[in-house]
Amino acid sequence: MAELDIDIQSFDIPRAVTVYPDRAGVRWWTKAWFNNREEGEASVEIEREQAIRFIHDNIEKDVWLEEFYPKQM
């Protein structure tokens, strides 16, 4: 059997992500920016426990982005 030699290119796209509460601290949101775009993606409402996991670095940024912004990833 012949082996296929596949050349995979990896592109490191700049990406940033944050979480933040509403003024009352009841509802939480995540927001992401890709390719240094100033506007960023639409915010996504998340659960408080998810925000806490993110704040305490209990989830990798890429895993987080895959979950909430899969099209952009």
CHARMM-style PDB file with segment names, atoms N, HN, CA, C and O in Angstrom:
ATOM      1  N   MET     1       0.834  -1.186   0.000  1.00  0.00      PROA
ATOM      2  CA  MET     1       0.000   0.000   0.000  1.00  0.00      PROA
ATOM      3  C   MET     1       0.876   1.246   0.000  1.00  0.00      PROA
ATOM      4  O   MET     1       1.856   1.319   0.742  1.00  0.00      PROA
ATOM      5  N   ALA     2       0.538   2.196  -0.805  1.00  0.00      PROA
ATOM      6  HN  ALA     2      -0.258   2.136  -1.408  1.00  0.00      PROA
ATOM      7  CA  ALA     2       1.273   3.450  -0.859  1.00  0.00      PROA
ATOM      8  C   ALA     2       0.779   4.375   0.244  1.00  0.00      PROA
ATOM      9  O   ALA     2      -0.412   4.430   0.548  1.00  0.00      PROA
ATOM     10  N   GLU     3       1.712   5.090   0.828  1.00  0.00      PROA
ATOM     11  HN  GLU     3       2.680   5.046   0.581  1.00  0.00      PROA
ATOM     12  CA  GLU     3       1.343   6.050   1.866  1.00  0.00      PROA
ATOM     13  C   GLU     3       1.053   7.398   1.224  1.00  0.00      PROA
ATOM     14  O   GLU     3       1.701   7.790   0.254  1.00  0.00      PROA
ATOM     15  N   LEU     4       0.087   8.088   1.766  1.00  0.00      PROA
ATOM     16  HN  LEU     4      -0.440   7.769   2.554  1.00  0.00      PROA
ATOM     17  CA  LEU     4      -0.213   9.433   1.303  1.00  0.00      PROA
ATOM     18  C   LEU     4       0.544  10.417   2.175  1.00  0.00      PROA
ATOM     19  O   LEU     4       0.460  10.363   3.402  1.00  0.00      PROA
ATOM     20  N   ASP     5       1.266  11.295   1.554  1.00  0.00      PROA
ATOM     21  HN  ASP     5       1.334  11.338   0.557  1.00  0.00      PROA
ATOM     22  CA  ASP     5       1.988  12.330   2.280  1.00  0.00      PROA
ATOM     23  C   ASP     5       1.195  13.620   2.147  1.00  0.00      PROA
ATOM     24  O   ASP     5       1.190  14.248   1.088  1.00  0.00      PROA
ATOM     25  N   ILE     6       0.530  14.008   3.215  1.00  0.00      PROA
ATOM     26  HN  ILE     6       0.534  13.498   4.075  1.00  0.00      PROA
ATOM     27  CA  ILE     6      -0.332  15.180   3.190  1.00  0.00      PROA
ATOM     28  C   ILE     6       0.358  16.319   3.914  1.00  0.00      PROA
ATOM     29  O   ILE     6       0.782  16.177   5.061  1.00  0.00      PROA
ATOM     30  N   ASP     7       0.466  17.435   3.243  1.00  0.00      PROA
ATOM     31  HN  ASP     7       0.122  17.551   2.311  1.00  0.00      PROA
ATOM     32  CA  ASP     7       1.071  18.621   3.826  1.00  0.00      PROA
ATOM     33  C   ASP     7      -0.048  19.485   4.402  1.00  0.00      PROA
ATOM     34  O   ASP     7      -0.862  20.037   3.661  1.00  0.00      PROA
ATOM     35  N   ILE     8      -0.079  19.594   5.719  1.00  0.00      PROA
ATOM     36  HN  ILE     8       0.583  19.145   6.320  1.00  0.00      PROA
ATOM     37  CA  ILE     8      -1.120  20.371   6.387  1.00  0.00      PROA
ATOM     38  C   ILE     8      -0.505  21.683   6.839  1.00  0.00      PROA
ATOM     39  O   ILE     8       0.507  21.701   7.539  1.00  0.00      PROA
ATOM     40  N   GLN     9      -1.127  22.779   6.432  1.00  0.00      PROA
ATOM     41  HN  GLN     9      -1.950  22.764   5.863  1.00  0.00      PROA
ATOM     42  CA  GLN     9      -0.649  24.081   6.849  1.00  0.00      PROA
ATOM     43  C   GLN     9      -1.466  24.545   8.041  1.00  0.00      PROA
ATOM     44  O   GLN     9      -2.682  24.361   8.090  1.00  0.00      PROA
ATOM     45  N   SER    10      -0.796  25.136   8.979  1.00  0.00      PROA
ATOM     46  HN  SER    10       0.192  25.286   8.940  1.00  0.00      PROA
ATOM     47  CA  SER    10      -1.457  25.665  10.165  1.00  0.00      PROA
ATOM     48  C   SER    10      -1.359  27.185  10.123  1.00  0.00      PROA
ATOM     49  O   SER    10      -0.278  27.745   9.937  1.00  0.00      PROA
ATOM     50  N   PHE    11      -2.482  27.834  10.294  1.00  0.00      PROA
ATOM     51  HN  PHE    11      -3.360  27.379  10.445  1.00  0.00      PROA
ATOM     52  CA  PHE    11      -2.509  29.283  10.313  1.00  0.00      PROA
ATOM     53  C   PHE    11      -2.902  29.736  11.712  1.00  0.00      PROA
ATOM     54  O   PHE    11      -3.985  29.411  12.200  1.00  0.00      PROA
ATOM     55  N   ASP    12      -2.030  30.475  12.341  1.00  0.00      PROA
ATOM     56  HN  ASP    12      -1.151  30.740  11.945  1.00  0.00      PROA
ATOM     57  CA  ASP    12      -2.316  30.971  13.684  1.00  0.00      PROA
ATOM     58  C   ASP    12      -3.052  32.299  13.559  1.00  0.00      PROA
ATOM     59  O   ASP    12      -2.446  33.344  13.322  1.00  0.00      PROA
ATOM     60  N   ILE    13      -4.343  32.237  13.722  1.00  0.00      PROA
ATOM     61  HN  ILE    13      -4.835  31.388  13.915  1.00  0.00      PROA
ATOM     62  CA  ILE    13      -5.196  33.412  13.602  1.00  0.00      PROA
ATOM     63  C   ILE    13      -5.279  34.092  14.963  1.00  0.00      PROA
ATOM     64  O   ILE    13      -5.623  33.447  15.953  1.00  0.00      PROA
ATOM     65  N   PRO    14      -4.970  35.383  15.027  1.00  0.00      PROA
ATOM     66  CA  PRO    14      -5.102  36.084  16.310  1.00  0.00      PROA
ATOM     67  C   PRO    14      -6.544  36.003  16.799  1.00  0.00      PROA
ATOM     68  O   PRO    14      -7.488  36.229  16.042  1.00  0.00      PROA
ATOM     69  N   ARG    15      -6.692  35.680  18.070  1.00  0.00      PROA
ATOM     70  HN  ARG    15      -5.926  35.496  18.686  1.00  0.00      PROA
ATOM     71  CA  ARG    15      -8.024  35.573  18.649  1.00  0.00      PROA
ATOM     72  C   ARG    15      -7.973  35.971  20.120  1.00  0.00      PROA
ATOM     73  O   ARG    15      -7.012  35.673  20.830  1.00  0.00      PROA
ATOM     74  N   ALA    16      -9.014  36.641  20.553  1.00  0.00      PROA
ATOM     75  HN  ALA    16      -9.794  36.883  19.976  1.00  0.00      PROA
ATOM     76  CA  ALA    16      -9.147  37.066  21.942  1.00  0.00      PROA
ATOM     77  C   ALA    16     -10.561  36.753  22.386  1.00  0.00      PROA
ATOM     78  O   ALA    16     -11.496  36.757  21.586  1.00  0.00      PROA
ATOM     79  N   VAL    17     -10.702  36.482  23.676  1.00  0.00      PROA
ATOM     80  HN  VAL    17      -9.942  36.479  24.326  1.00  0.00      PROA
ATOM     81  CA  VAL    17     -12.017  36.143  24.205  1.00  0.00      PROA
ATOM     82  C   VAL    17     -12.104  36.630  25.645  1.00  0.00      PROA
ATOM     83  O   VAL    17     -11.105  36.660  26.365  1.00  0.00      PROA
ATOM     84  N   THR    18     -13.298  37.008  26.052  1.00  0.00      PROA
ATOM     85  HN  THR    18     -14.109  36.985  25.468  1.00  0.00      PROA
ATOM     86  CA  THR    18     -13.515  37.459  27.420  1.00  0.00      PROA
ATOM     87  C   THR    18     -14.899  37.026  27.888  1.00  0.00      PROA
ATOM     88  O   THR    18     -15.743  36.623  27.088  1.00  0.00      PROA
ATOM     89  N   VAL    19     -15.113  37.116  29.184  1.00  0.00      PROA
ATOM     90  HN  VAL    19     -14.427  37.444  29.834  1.00  0.00      PROA
ATOM     91  CA  VAL    19     -16.444  36.916  29.767  1.00  0.00      PROA
ATOM     92  C   VAL    19     -16.741  38.132  30.634  1.00  0.00      PROA
ATOM     93  O   VAL    19     -15.837  38.757  31.188  1.00  0.00      PROA
ATOM     94  N   TYR    20     -18.027  38.453  30.740  1.00  0.00      PROA
ATOM     95  HN  TYR    20     -18.761  37.945  30.289  1.00  0.00      PROA
ATOM     96  CA  TYR    20     -18.399  39.607  31.551  1.00  0.00      PROA
ATOM     97  C   TYR    20     -19.852  39.468  31.989  1.00  0.00      PROA
ATOM     98  O   TYR    20     -20.661  38.849  31.297  1.00  0.00      PROA
ATOM     99  N   PRO    21     -20.185  40.061  33.169  1.00  0.00      PROA
ATOM    100  CA  PRO    21     -21.574  40.019  33.663  1.00  0.00      PROA
ATOM    101  C   PRO    21     -22.346  41.258  33.235  1.00  0.00      PROA
ATOM    102  O   PRO    21     -21.769  42.247  32.783  1.00  0.00      PROA
ATOM    103  N   ASP    22     -23.665  41.183  33.387  1.00  0.00      PROA
ATOM    104  HN  ASP    22     -24.134  40.380  33.754  1.00  0.00      PROA
ATOM    105  CA  ASP    22     -24.469  42.388  33.234  1.00  0.00      PROA
ATOM    106  C   ASP    22     -24.267  43.241  34.492  1.00  0.00      PROA
ATOM    107  O   ASP    22     -23.557  42.838  35.413  1.00  0.00      PROA
ATOM    108  N   ARG    23     -24.882  44.394  34.524  1.00  0.00      PROA
ATOM    109  HN  ARG    23     -25.459  44.722  33.775  1.00  0.00      PROA
ATOM    110  CA  ARG    23     -24.674  45.302  35.668  1.00  0.00      PROA
ATOM    111  C   ARG    23     -25.089  44.683  36.998  1.00  0.00      PROA
ATOM    112  O   ARG    23     -24.482  44.968  38.031  1.00  0.00      PROA
ATOM    113  N   ALA    24     -26.109  43.847  36.980  1.00  0.00      PROA
ATOM    114  HN  ALA    24     -26.602  43.615  36.141  1.00  0.00      PROA
ATOM    115  CA  ALA    24     -26.591  43.227  38.217  1.00  0.00      PROA
ATOM    116  C   ALA    24     -25.770  41.999  38.597  1.00  0.00      PROA
ATOM    117  O   ALA    24     -25.903  41.485  39.708  1.00  0.00      PROA
ATOM    118  N   GLY    25     -24.924  41.527  37.685  1.00  0.00      PROA
ATOM    119  HN  GLY    25     -24.816  41.944  36.783  1.00  0.00      PROA
ATOM    120  CA  GLY    25     -24.125  40.340  37.968  1.00  0.00      PROA
ATOM    121  C   GLY    25     -24.925  39.057  37.882  1.00  0.00      PROA
ATOM    122  O   GLY    25     -24.502  38.023  38.400  1.00  0.00      PROA
ATOM    123  N   VAL    26     -26.078  39.113  37.233  1.00  0.00      PROA
ATOM    124  HN  VAL    26     -26.422  39.953  36.813  1.00  0.00      PROA
ATOM    125  CA  VAL    26     -26.962  37.952  37.146  1.00  0.00      PROA
ATOM    126  C   VAL    26     -26.726  37.172  35.853  1.00  0.00      PROA
ATOM    127  O   VAL    26     -26.572  35.951  35.878  1.00  0.00      PROA
ATOM    128  N   ARG    27     -26.698  37.878  34.736  1.00  0.00      PROA
ATOM    129  HN  ARG    27     -26.823  38.870  34.716  1.00  0.00      PROA
ATOM    130  CA  ARG    27     -26.492  37.237  33.439  1.00  0.00      PROA
ATOM    131  C   ARG    27     -25.044  37.431  33.011  1.00  0.00      PROA
ATOM    132  O   ARG    27     -24.454  38.487  33.238  1.00  0.00      PROA
ATOM    133  N   TRP    28     -24.470  36.385  32.379  1.00  0.00      PROA
ATOM    134  HN  TRP    28     -24.950  35.527  32.194  1.00  0.00      PROA
ATOM    135  CA  TRP    28     -23.080  36.424  31.943  1.00  0.00      PROA
ATOM    136  C   TRP    28     -23.000  36.234  30.444  1.00  0.00      PROA
ATOM    137  O   TRP    28     -23.847  35.572  29.845  1.00  0.00      PROA
ATOM    138  N   TRP    29     -21.979  36.817  29.843  1.00  0.00      PROA
ATOM    139  HN  TRP    29     -21.291  37.355  30.330  1.00  0.00      PROA
ATOM    140  CA  TRP    29     -21.790  36.805  28.404  1.00  0.00      PROA
ATOM    141  C   TRP    29     -20.338  36.498  28.063  1.00  0.00      PROA
ATOM    142  O   TRP    29     -19.442  36.745  28.869  1.00  0.00      PROA
ATOM    143  N   THR    30     -20.109  35.964  26.880  1.00  0.00      PROA
ATOM    144  HN  THR    30     -20.838  35.764  26.225  1.00  0.00      PROA
ATOM    145  CA  THR    30     -18.761  35.808  26.351  1.00  0.00      PROA
ATOM    146  C   THR    30     -18.714  36.520  25.007  1.00  0.00      PROA
ATOM    147  O   THR    30     -19.697  36.548  24.267  1.00  0.00      PROA
ATOM    148  N   LYS    31     -17.567  37.088  24.710  1.00  0.00      PROA
ATOM    149  HN  LYS    31     -16.769  37.065  25.312  1.00  0.00      PROA
ATOM    150  CA  LYS    31     -17.373  37.806  23.450  1.00  0.00      PROA
ATOM    151  C   LYS    31     -15.989  37.453  22.917  1.00  0.00      PROA
ATOM    152  O   LYS    31     -15.037  37.286  23.680  1.00  0.00      PROA
ATOM    153  N   ALA    32     -15.895  37.343  21.583  1.00  0.00      PROA
ATOM    154  HN  ALA    32     -16.668  37.479  20.963  1.00  0.00      PROA
ATOM    155  CA  ALA    32     -14.627  36.979  20.957  1.00  0.00      PROA
ATOM    156  C   ALA    32     -14.297  37.913  19.803  1.00  0.00      PROA
ATOM    157  O   ALA    32     -15.180  38.489  19.167  1.00  0.00      PROA
ATOM    158  N   TRP    33     -13.008  38.045  19.552  1.00  0.00      PROA
ATOM    159  HN  TRP    33     -12.291  37.577  20.068  1.00  0.00      PROA
ATOM    160  CA  TRP    33     -12.489  38.820  18.431  1.00  0.00      PROA
ATOM    161  C   TRP    33     -11.512  37.932  17.677  1.00  0.00      PROA
ATOM    162  O   TRP    33     -10.644  37.300  18.279  1.00  0.00      PROA
ATOM    163  N   PHE    34     -11.656  37.885  16.358  1.00  0.00      PROA
ATOM    164  HN  PHE    34     -12.361  38.398  15.869  1.00  0.00      PROA
ATOM    165  CA  PHE    34     -10.767  37.102  15.499  1.00  0.00      PROA
ATOM    166  C   PHE    34     -10.072  38.033  14.508  1.00  0.00      PROA
ATOM    167  O   PHE    34     -10.654  39.023  14.064  1.00  0.00      PROA
ATOM    168  N   ASN    35      -8.843  37.716  14.169  1.00  0.00      PROA
ATOM    169  HN  ASN    35      -8.370  36.912  14.529  1.00  0.00      PROA
ATOM    170  CA  ASN    35      -8.068  38.491  13.183  1.00  0.00      PROA
ATOM    171  C   ASN    35      -7.958  39.973  13.543  1.00  0.00      PROA
ATOM    172  O   ASN    35      -7.925  40.835  12.664  1.00  0.00      PROA
ATOM    173  N   ASN    36      -7.901  40.256  14.829  1.00  0.00      PROA
ATOM    174  HN  ASN    36      -7.927  39.556  15.543  1.00  0.00      PROA
ATOM    175  CA  ASN    36      -7.736  41.634  15.315  1.00  0.00      PROA
ATOM    176  C   ASN    36      -8.834  42.581  14.829  1.00  0.00      PROA
ATOM    177  O   ASN    36      -8.625  43.791  14.732  1.00  0.00      PROA
ATOM    178  N   ARG    37     -10.000  42.019  14.528  1.00  0.00      PROA
ATOM    179  HN  ARG    37     -10.170  41.037  14.607  1.00  0.00      PROA
ATOM    180  CA  ARG    37     -11.112  42.875  14.100  1.00  0.00      PROA
ATOM    181  C   ARG    37     -11.616  43.671  15.295  1.00  0.00      PROA
ATOM    182  O   ARG    37     -11.826  43.124  16.377  1.00  0.00      PROA
ATOM    183  N   GLU    38     -11.804  44.943  15.088  1.00  0.00      PROA
ATOM    184  HN  GLU    38     -11.633  45.387  14.208  1.00  0.00      PROA
ATOM    185  CA  GLU    38     -12.222  45.823  16.180  1.00  0.00      PROA
ATOM    186  C   GLU    38     -13.622  45.503  16.684  1.00  0.00      PROA
ATOM    187  O   GLU    38     -13.878  45.541  17.887  1.00  0.00      PROA
ATOM    188  N   GLU    39     -14.526  45.188  15.759  1.00  0.00      PROA
ATOM    189  HN  GLU    39     -14.318  45.157  14.782  1.00  0.00      PROA
ATOM    190  CA  GLU    39     -15.925  44.962  16.109  1.00  0.00      PROA
ATOM    191  C   GLU    39     -16.136  43.697  16.941  1.00  0.00      PROA
ATOM    192  O   GLU    39     -16.893  43.729  17.911  1.00  0.00      PROA
ATOM    193  N   GLY    40     -15.507  42.619  16.600  1.00  0.00      PROA
ATOM    194  HN  GLY    40     -14.892  42.592  15.812  1.00  0.00      PROA
ATOM    195  CA  GLY    40     -15.685  41.363  17.315  1.00  0.00      PROA
ATOM    196  C   GLY    40     -16.965  40.654  16.928  1.00  0.00      PROA
ATOM    197  O   GLY    40     -17.776  41.173  16.162  1.00  0.00      PROA
ATOM    198  N   GLU    41     -17.130  39.478  17.463  1.00  0.00      PROA
ATOM    199  HN  GLU    41     -16.471  39.056  18.086  1.00  0.00      PROA
ATOM    200  CA  GLU    41     -18.309  38.655  17.196  1.00  0.00      PROA
ATOM    201  C   GLU    41     -19.440  39.053  18.139  1.00  0.00      PROA
ATOM    202  O   GLU    41     -19.225  39.755  19.127  1.00  0.00      PROA
ATOM    203  N   ALA    42     -20.629  38.601  17.822  1.00  0.00      PROA
ATOM    204  HN  ALA    42     -20.804  38.031  17.019  1.00  0.00      PROA
ATOM    205  CA  ALA    42     -21.768  38.854  18.702  1.00  0.00      PROA
ATOM    206  C   ALA    42     -21.548  38.160  20.044  1.00  0.00      PROA
ATOM    207  O   ALA    42     -21.027  37.047  20.102  1.00  0.00      PROA
ATOM    208  N   SER    43     -21.947  38.824  21.109  1.00  0.00      PROA
ATOM    209  HN  SER    43     -22.370  39.729  21.062  1.00  0.00      PROA
ATOM    210  CA  SER    43     -21.838  38.218  22.441  1.00  0.00      PROA
ATOM    211  C   SER    43     -22.807  37.049  22.561  1.00  0.00      PROA
ATOM    212  O   SER    43     -23.883  37.052  21.962  1.00  0.00      PROA
ATOM    213  N   VAL    44     -22.409  36.048  23.345  1.00  0.00      PROA
ATOM    214  HN  VAL    44     -21.535  36.046  23.831  1.00  0.00      PROA
ATOM    215  CA  VAL    44     -23.224  34.862  23.572  1.00  0.00      PROA
ATOM    216  C   VAL    44     -23.486  34.754  25.071  1.00  0.00      PROA
ATOM    217  O   VAL    44     -22.554  34.824  25.872  1.00  0.00      PROA
ATOM    218  N   GLU    45     -24.746  34.585  25.450  1.00  0.00      PROA
ATOM    219  HN  GLU    45     -25.503  34.528  24.799  1.00  0.00      PROA
ATOM    220  CA  GLU    45     -25.056  34.423  26.866  1.00  0.00      PROA
ATOM    221  C   GLU    45     -24.579  33.058  27.336  1.00  0.00      PROA
ATOM    222  O   GLU    45     -24.770  32.050  26.656  1.00  0.00      PROA
ATOM    223  N   ILE    46     -23.953  33.041  28.515  1.00  0.00      PROA
ATOM    224  HN  ILE    46     -23.798  33.860  29.067  1.00  0.00      PROA
ATOM    225  CA  ILE    46     -23.435  31.798  29.098  1.00  0.00      PROA
ATOM    226  C   ILE    46     -23.931  31.692  30.534  1.00  0.00      PROA
ATOM    227  O   ILE    46     -24.462  32.649  31.096  1.00  0.00      PROA
ATOM    228  N   GLU    47     -23.748  30.517  31.114  1.00  0.00      PROA
ATOM    229  HN  GLU    47     -23.316  29.739  30.658  1.00  0.00      PROA
ATOM    230  CA  GLU    47     -24.135  30.322  32.511  1.00  0.00      PROA
ATOM    231  C   GLU    47     -23.015  30.807  33.434  1.00  0.00      PROA
ATOM    232  O   GLU    47     -21.843  30.809  33.060  1.00  0.00      PROA
ATOM    233  N   ARG    48     -23.386  31.206  34.609  1.00  0.00      PROA
ATOM    234  HN  ARG    48     -24.338  31.205  34.913  1.00  0.00      PROA
ATOM    235  CA  ARG    48     -22.427  31.727  35.598  1.00  0.00      PROA
ATOM    236  C   ARG    48     -21.295  30.738  35.848  1.00  0.00      PROA
ATOM    237  O   ARG    48     -20.133  31.131  35.945  1.00  0.00      PROA
ATOM    238  N   GLU    49     -21.631  29.459  35.950  1.00  0.00      PROA
ATOM    239  HN  GLU    49     -22.575  29.139  35.871  1.00  0.00      PROA
ATOM    240  CA  GLU    49     -20.625  28.434  36.221  1.00  0.00      PROA
ATOM    241  C   GLU    49     -19.601  28.349  35.086  1.00  0.00      PROA
ATOM    242  O   GLU    49     -18.420  28.102  35.329  1.00  0.00      PROA
ATOM    243  N   GLN    50     -20.057  28.553  33.854  1.00  0.00      PROA
ATOM    244  HN  GLN    50     -21.016  28.754  33.657  1.00  0.00      PROA
ATOM    245  CA  GLN    50     -19.137  28.556  32.712  1.00  0.00      PROA
ATOM    246  C   GLN    50     -18.180  29.743  32.818  1.00  0.00      PROA
ATOM    247  O   GLN    50     -16.985  29.607  32.556  1.00  0.00      PROA
ATOM    248  N   ALA    51     -18.704  30.892  33.197  1.00  0.00      PROA
ATOM    249  HN  ALA    51     -19.674  31.002  33.410  1.00  0.00      PROA
ATOM    250  CA  ALA    51     -17.862  32.076  33.350  1.00  0.00      PROA
ATOM    251  C   ALA    51     -16.801  31.843  34.424  1.00  0.00      PROA
ATOM    252  O   ALA    51     -15.643  32.221  34.248  1.00  0.00      PROA
ATOM    253  N   ILE    52     -17.192  31.229  35.519  1.00  0.00      PROA
ATOM    254  HN  ILE    52     -18.133  30.922  35.661  1.00  0.00      PROA
ATOM    255  CA  ILE    52     -16.248  30.954  36.602  1.00  0.00      PROA
ATOM    256  C   ILE    52     -15.147  30.009  36.129  1.00  0.00      PROA
ATOM    257  O   ILE    52     -13.973  30.224  36.434  1.00  0.00      PROA
ATOM    258  N   ARG    53     -15.516  28.963  35.384  1.00  0.00      PROA
ATOM    259  HN  ARG    53     -16.469  28.789  35.137  1.00  0.00      PROA
ATOM    260  CA  ARG    53     -14.511  28.047  34.832  1.00  0.00      PROA
ATOM    261  C   ARG    53     -13.523  28.803  33.952  1.00  0.00      PROA
ATOM    262  O   ARG    53     -12.316  28.575  34.032  1.00  0.00      PROA
ATOM    263  N   PHE    54     -14.030  29.700  33.115  1.00  0.00      PROA
ATOM    264  HN  PHE    54     -15.011  29.886  33.049  1.00  0.00      PROA
ATOM    265  CA  PHE    54     -13.167  30.474  32.228  1.00  0.00      PROA
ATOM    266  C   PHE    54     -12.249  31.400  33.027  1.00  0.00      PROA
ATOM    267  O   PHE    54     -11.045  31.452  32.777  1.00  0.00      PROA
ATOM    268  N   ILE    55     -12.809  32.116  33.973  1.00  0.00      PROA
ATOM    269  HN  ILE    55     -13.787  32.073  34.176  1.00  0.00      PROA
ATOM    270  CA  ILE    55     -12.037  33.069  34.783  1.00  0.00      PROA
ATOM    271  C   ILE    55     -10.911  32.365  35.531  1.00  0.00      PROA
ATOM    272  O   ILE    55      -9.820  32.920  35.669  1.00  0.00      PROA
ATOM    273  N   HSD    56     -11.157  31.170  36.007  1.00  0.00      PROA
ATOM    274  HN  HSD    56     -12.043  30.720  35.896  1.00  0.00      PROA
ATOM    275  CA  HSD    56     -10.157  30.426  36.772  1.00  0.00      PROA
ATOM    276  C   HSD    56      -9.251  29.566  35.896  1.00  0.00      PROA
ATOM    277  O   HSD    56      -8.535  28.702  36.401  1.00  0.00      PROA
ATOM    278  N   ASP    57      -9.282  29.802  34.575  1.00  0.00      PROA
ATOM    279  HN  ASP    57      -9.865  30.505  34.165  1.00  0.00      PROA
ATOM    280  CA  ASP    57      -8.445  29.055  33.624  1.00  0.00      PROA
ATOM    281  C   ASP    57      -8.664  27.549  33.697  1.00  0.00      PROA
ATOM    282  O   ASP    57      -7.718  26.778  33.539  1.00  0.00      PROA
ATOM    283  N   ASN    58      -9.897  27.127  33.933  1.00  0.00      PROA
ATOM    284  HN  ASN    58     -10.666  27.754  34.061  1.00  0.00      PROA
ATOM    285  CA  ASN    58     -10.219  25.700  33.977  1.00  0.00      PROA
ATOM    286  C   ASN    58     -10.685  25.173  32.625  1.00  0.00      PROA
ATOM    287  O   ASN    58     -11.182  24.051  32.526  1.00  0.00      PROA
ATOM    288  N   ILE    59     -10.523  25.990  31.585  1.00  0.00      PROA
ATOM    289  HN  ILE    59     -10.120  26.901  31.666  1.00  0.00      PROA
ATOM    290  CA  ILE    59     -10.868  25.566  30.232  1.00  0.00      PROA
ATOM    291  C   ILE    59      -9.923  26.296  29.283  1.00  0.00      PROA
ATOM    292  O   ILE    59      -9.646  27.482  29.463  1.00  0.00      PROA
ATOM    293  N   GLU    60      -9.434  25.589  28.281  1.00  0.00      PROA
ATOM    294  HN  GLU    60      -9.658  24.626  28.134  1.00  0.00      PROA
ATOM    295  CA  GLU    60      -8.519  26.193  27.320  1.00  0.00      PROA
ATOM    296  C   GLU    60      -9.268  27.148  26.399  1.00  0.00      PROA
ATOM    297  O   GLU    60     -10.428  26.923  26.053  1.00  0.00      PROA
ATOM    298  N   LYS    61      -8.588  28.207  26.013  1.00  0.00      PROA
ATOM    299  HN  LYS    61      -7.646  28.390  26.294  1.00  0.00      PROA
ATOM    300  CA  LYS    61      -9.206  29.222  25.160  1.00  0.00      PROA
ATOM    301  C   LYS    61      -9.741  28.616  23.864  1.00  0.00      PROA
ATOM    302  O   LYS    61     -10.856  28.936  23.452  1.00  0.00      PROA
ATOM    303  N   ASP    62      -8.961  27.742  23.211  1.00  0.00      PROA
ATOM    304  HN  ASP    62      -8.056  27.482  23.546  1.00  0.00      PROA
ATOM    305  CA  ASP    62      -9.418  27.167  21.947  1.00  0.00      PROA
ATOM    306  C   ASP    62     -10.642  26.274  22.137  1.00  0.00      PROA
ATOM    307  O   ASP    62     -11.526  26.244  21.281  1.00  0.00      PROA
ATOM    308  N   VAL    63     -10.696  25.554  23.245  1.00  0.00      PROA
ATOM    309  HN  VAL    63      -9.978  25.579  23.941  1.00  0.00      PROA
ATOM    310  CA  VAL    63     -11.865  24.717  23.541  1.00  0.00      PROA
ATOM    311  C   VAL    63     -13.089  25.615  23.740  1.00  0.00      PROA
ATOM    312  O   VAL    63     -14.176  25.317  23.245  1.00  0.00      PROA
ATOM    313  N   TRP    64     -12.901  26.703  24.463  1.00  0.00      PROA
ATOM    314  HN  TRP    64     -12.018  26.945  24.866  1.00  0.00      PROA
ATOM    315  CA  TRP    64     -13.979  27.669  24.700  1.00  0.00      PROA
ATOM    316  C   TRP    64     -14.496  28.232  23.381  1.00  0.00      PROA
ATOM    317  O   TRP    64     -15.702  28.270  23.136  1.00  0.00      PROA
ATOM    318  N   LEU    65     -13.567  28.667  22.539  1.00  0.00      PROA
ATOM    319  HN  LEU    65     -12.587  28.636  22.738  1.00  0.00      PROA
ATOM    320  CA  LEU    65     -13.951  29.253  21.257  1.00  0.00      PROA
ATOM    321  C   LEU    65     -14.637  28.235  20.354  1.00  0.00      PROA
ATOM    322  O   LEU    65     -15.578  28.581  19.639  1.00  0.00      PROA
ATOM    323  N   GLU    66     -14.181  26.995  20.375  1.00  0.00      PROA
ATOM    324  HN  GLU    66     -13.417  26.715  20.955  1.00  0.00      PROA
ATOM    325  CA  GLU    66     -14.832  25.937  19.585  1.00  0.00      PROA
ATOM    326  C   GLU    66     -16.276  25.747  20.024  1.00  0.00      PROA
ATOM    327  O   GLU    66     -17.158  25.505  19.200  1.00  0.00      PROA
ATOM    328  N   GLU    67     -16.514  25.858  21.332  1.00  0.00      PROA
ATOM    329  HN  GLU    67     -15.798  26.055  22.002  1.00  0.00      PROA
ATOM    330  CA  GLU    67     -17.863  25.651  21.866  1.00  0.00      PROA
ATOM    331  C   GLU    67     -18.810  26.793  21.498  1.00  0.00      PROA
ATOM    332  O   GLU    67     -19.948  26.555  21.094  1.00  0.00      PROA
ATOM    333  N   PHE    68     -18.338  28.028  21.637  1.00  0.00      PROA
ATOM    334  HN  PHE    68     -17.413  28.221  21.965  1.00  0.00      PROA
ATOM    335  CA  PHE    68     -19.226  29.173  21.466  1.00  0.00      PROA
ATOM    336  C   PHE    68     -19.117  29.866  20.110  1.00  0.00      PROA
ATOM    337  O   PHE    68     -20.024  30.600  19.718  1.00  0.00      PROA
ATOM    338  N   TYR    69     -18.023  29.642  19.395  1.00  0.00      PROA
ATOM    339  HN  TYR    69     -17.286  29.046  19.714  1.00  0.00      PROA
ATOM    340  CA  TYR    69     -17.824  30.262  18.083  1.00  0.00      PROA
ATOM    341  C   TYR    69     -17.262  29.232  17.104  1.00  0.00      PROA
ATOM    342  O   TYR    69     -16.186  29.439  16.544  1.00  0.00      PROA
ATOM    343  N   PRO    70     -17.970  28.137  16.894  1.00  0.00      PROA
ATOM    344  CA  PRO    70     -17.429  27.050  16.047  1.00  0.00      PROA
ATOM    345  C   PRO    70     -17.206  27.447  14.590  1.00  0.00      PROA
ATOM    346  O   PRO    70     -16.244  26.983  13.977  1.00  0.00      PROA
ATOM    347  N   LYS    71     -18.058  28.283  14.025  1.00  0.00      PROA
ATOM    348  HN  LYS    71     -18.839  28.660  14.523  1.00  0.00      PROA
ATOM    349  CA  LYS    71     -17.892  28.695  12.626  1.00  0.00      PROA
ATOM    350  C   LYS    71     -16.592  29.467  12.414  1.00  0.00      PROA
ATOM    351  O   LYS    71     -15.924  29.308  11.392  1.00  0.00      PROA
ATOM    352  N   GLN    72     -16.247  30.291  13.377  1.00  0.00      PROA
ATOM    353  HN  GLN    72     -16.789  30.420  14.208  1.00  0.00      PROA
ATOM    354  CA  GLN    72     -15.053  31.106  13.244  1.00  0.00      PROA
ATOM    355  C   GLN    72     -13.785  30.293  13.473  1.00  0.00      PROA
ATOM    356  O   GLN    72     -12.709  30.666  13.005  1.00  0.00      PROA
ATOM    357  N   MET    73     -13.910  29.206  14.179  1.00  0.00      PROA
ATOM    358  HN  MET    73     -14.784  28.903  14.560  1.00  0.00      PROA
ATOM    359  CA  MET    73     -12.739  28.379  14.458  1.00  0.00      PROA
ATOM    360  C   MET    73     -12.497  27.426  13.308  1.00  0.00      PROA
ATOM    361  OT1 MET    73     -11.552  26.639  13.347  1.00  0.00      PROA
TER     362      MET     73
END
